[in-house]
């Protein structure tokens, strides 16, 4: 899929929002990608996640790991298409960790998947979980990279994305939307930081 086709799919499903949003990172933006709205349609999840699965089809992937909540559907569908196991990390006391009896075996080959990245904090945390548990990171991927490729893995490697664009963000202190008095929305899956 081309970037324009992906954007069109987000628009058709109401998943590309415009307004004044506080992101999970605490930054503000006039644009928000609500992946859950596009991924609620299994045929779209299969299509988008299939692009990620194709990228890693020649690698041996034992496990796909994602941060909850946004990355769960992406990780599950990518794992299904790669015929790998799928697990997710969830926050407890503000830190992503394995729960529900999930484990990563020593030398298990893992792919980290996320829906949208802005600062890359959640996907980096998931990658660190893989490392701490003795897994081998094969790669990291997302549907939308709002940093236009600036966010990297902890080892400096790239994060594969279907759509990479530099979406404007502001600190709350410099946000022109705040200065205009535009109400801020927090549509993410967890409370924002900051």
PyMOL commands that set and color helices and strands:
alter all, ss='L'
color gray80, all
select helices_A, chain A and resi 3-12+35-39+42-55+70-82+121-132+176-179
alter helices_A, ss='H'
color red, helices_A
select strands_A, chain A and resi 16-22+28-33+63-67+85-92+95-98+109-117+136-145+160-164
alter strands_A, ss='S'
color yellow, strands_A
deselect
rebuild
show_as cartoon
